[in-house]
Amino acid sequence: MSKFSVVDGALNHFTNSPTPFHNCANLVTMLGESFEKLSEDEKWEGKIKPNGKYYYTRNTSTLVAFCVGGAYDASNPGGFKVIGGHTDSPNLRIKPCSKNGTSAGKITQLNVECYGGGLWHTWFDRDLSIAGRVIVSTPDGKFTQHLVNLKKPVCRVPSLCIHLQSGDERASFKVNKENHLQPIFAQVVKDTLEAPASKKAKTDEAAEEKNAWREGHDSTLLKLIAEELSIEVAQIADFELALYDTQPAALGGANEEFLYAARLDNQATCYTSIQSLTQYAANKEMLEKDADIAMVCLFDHEEVGSASQCGAGSPIMGEAVRRVSSALNNGGGNEDFFQTTCRRSFVFSVDMAHAIHPNYASKHEKNHSPDLNAGVVIKTNSNQRYTTNAFTGFVIREIGRRKNVPIQEFVVRNDCPCGSTIGPIISEKTGIRCVDAGMPQLSMHSCREMMGTHDLQLCIDLFNGFFELFRNIDESCYLCS
């Protein structure tokens, strides 16, 4: 794939993935028909074989995709070469009771909740739409899930004009997350916007519960969702919806060397990791001689701590290693077999990284100041906010050296707090070796972020090198355990 098609594909993916659910669905589409879908509630024995390509999702917001090397031998098991990332990003999410009543000016607002640690002032004066997943009841009494994306701007959080602000307010803009972020949704001018009464036939207890739930939401919101999905309002049983900026992803800079988009943290990793996995899986010669499993794990809820059934804090990573290796061993494999596999495995945890900001250069440690368009950044923290150590960092640097891919370094200043990501969580849960890294970006957690266009291809090249070279590098190292 050429650089330009990689970038064009990324722009399309970022624009069309407003929520983790859409992100996950679009990544599955990228995998293509050659990847077979697995179900977690079914046995995998007899389904997973060498040279096979597979994927499964949890909560439709977490994705695990992998391909099995043709040389995999259960009697001498290989390991898992895992690229890890996350599917979620900070945003404003609609509350279970979103109806906010009619305020001054006959304005209808929606109740929203802040998800993650967003730069919330950047959500003001944006043309916002609504997207997410909807649980829909069917005429036969069953329930199905549908993705919804209204696409058009239906919400806005307007700033307070400067003329109504005091001197102190002008000098220091402070957002009250409960009072100031409730978006304007509509102006009520007719009573006819109210939802029609429920049909008399729906008098059972379940129907009453659904009606009670719907009463907590503005009827216009329900109507818009129903119209988008071509269903009746009465069929909407529940939903998870979020606001997003409708401005499409775009190239910028005098030479189009920058990419501007929402949710680069961490959809850039999602996109590049799946690009790399599909390229590796399509290389029949390379896959045939591989004795390991190449895997991508993209988790939900990283932005809020990963403590969920579909987050990195759940057993997903360990279960993936255990279930896949067991299936390849015809359902066998004891605890020693599992632990041996873990010891031969490696997680390349790739979140985004902080590029040096030209207006705030002093915020970076002077010897660890990554640049845009200069390659993936290895993140190190002695206090274990990142899992990188001498060996795991060396592995990635050596891959970069052999593939002629530049590598950068980041360490936070001693007088600044340090963020964290999924690496320490996975290492703690599984004992698998791990390195933390990321593509450099600016405006992290803003409503609209910025990265270098060249870093997408550089990241894919490094991922390809990881799948190809890890086992050789690992076996050439003689280290004390």
C-alpha positions, 0 to 999 in steps of 0.5 A: 500500500502506498503512503498516499493510500495509507493516509487516505485510508486513515482519513476515511477511518478517523472520519467514519469512526465516531465511537468505539463501536464504529471504530471496531466495526470499521476495523473488522471490515479492514480485516476482510473476508480472509479472517474468520470470526470466532465467538467467545461463547463457543469452543474453539477446539478444531477451529483454529489451525496453522496458517489460519486468520481469525478475530473476535470482539467483546462488547462490540468495542474491543477487538482481538485479531490474529493469524497463526504461523504455518510452522506453529508446533504444539509440542514446542509452542511458540509465543504471541507477538501482540500489538496492543492499543485501545479503541476509545477516546475522551468524549461527551456521552449522553446520560441514561436520562438525557432529557434536560427540560426546556430552559431559557429561550425555549431551548432544549438541552441534553444531559451529557457525561464527561468520558475520560480526561478530555480538554473540555474547553475544546468542545465549545463552538463545535458542530456536534453530532450524535453516534453510538449503538442502539438496542432495537426490539423486533416484532418477534420479541427479540432484540438486536444491536444497530450502529447509529450515526446522525452525521449532521450537526444537531448539537452545540455547546456555545461559548459565553460571549466576552461582553457577559464575562467579568475580568477574572472570567476573561483572564482564566476560562474555567469549565464547570463540567456539569453546568457548562457542557450541556449541549443545545439540541433544539428549540421547542416550538411545537407540542407536536414534537412529543412522541405518540402514545404507546399502542394499547396492545403493549401493556405488558410489564416489559413494554411499560419498562421500555416506555418509562426508559424512553420518557427520560429522553427527549422525543425529538432525539428518539425520533431522529434515531428512529428515522436514521435506523428506519424503525419506530420509536417504540422499538428503541429499547436502549442505547449508548450514544456520544457526541462528536465533532462533525468536521472530517479528518483532513491534511494540513500544513504547507506540504500536507505533512500534518493530519488533523482529526478527532480521536487520533488517540488511539485510533491511529494505532488501531488503524496502523496495527490492523493495516500491518496485521492484514499485510503480514497475514497476506504474505503467504511465504512469511506466514508459512515459516512463522512458528508464532501467533501474530495478534492485535488486541484493541481494548475499550475503556483505556481512557477511564482506567481499563477496569471493565469486562472489555478493558485491558484490566479484564482477563481478555489478554490472558484468555486469548493466549490460553484459549488460542494455544489450547485450541491449537493443542487440540484442547490440551495444555496444562498450566505449565504449557500456558505459562511457557507460552506467556514467557515466549510472548511479547506485547508491543503496547502502542498508545500515542506519545507527546510530541514537543510543542513549539509554544511550550517546549519547556514542558519536555525534558530536553533530551527526550523531546519527540518530533512529528514525522520522525517515527514511533516513540518509546516511552520509559518511566522508572516508576512503572507508569510505562513498562519499558525496560532495558530488554523490551526497549532494546527489542523495538530499537533493534527492529527499527535498526534492522528495518531502517525505521527511526525510533524516538525516546520520551521520558517525562520531566521530574516535575511533571505528572506522567500518564499511563496506558495498557502496558503496565496493566497487561504485564501485571495481569499476565506476566508477559513482557511489554514495551510502551510506545506511541506515535507522536502527536499534539493536542492529545485529548482535544476535540481535534488532534494533530499528528504527522502524516509520515508517522502512519507509514513509519509505524506500519513499517515498524509493526511489520518488522515486529511480526517478522523479526521478534522471534529471531531477536528474542532467541539471540538474547541470552539474559538472566530470567 
